[in-house]
Amino acid sequence: MVARREPVVQVLEKPFGGSPAGARMLIATPNIVKDYIERIPHGSSKSIPEMRNELAKRFEADMTCPLTAGIFTRIVAEAALDDMKGGKRDVTPFWRLIDPKTPLAKKLSCGPGFVAERRAGEE
């Protein structure tokens, strides 16, 4: 998918994303987000804030960067959509993380309707 790189935990020099200066912020990677999504069980869903909180705990940080978490989630979703267009059936189930009512769902090339259909198909 994406070249492997390591996650980074930075100490915030100034407030960011609702966290104060001095907080430890995780900057994950697309592969970490992909792995997280792939661990969400069939028929279940999580939210991006839940993912951010869980990843922050896993990497001993106070928070996960909200900006990069959204970007990486979209990268993973679009890669899965490309795989589907190429005929692949076993793709990262991004619809388990992206709520169809969110702005992110509207930005996806598939649109929020596809996300809602996939979620409904797992119920």
Protein Blocks (a to p, Z undefined) as FASTA:
>chain_A
ZZcddddddddfbdeehiaehiacddddfklmmmmmmmpcghiacdfklmmmmmmmmnop
abdcfklmmmmmmmmmmmmmmmmmnopabdcffklmmcfkbmklmmpmnbjmlmmmmmmm
mZZ
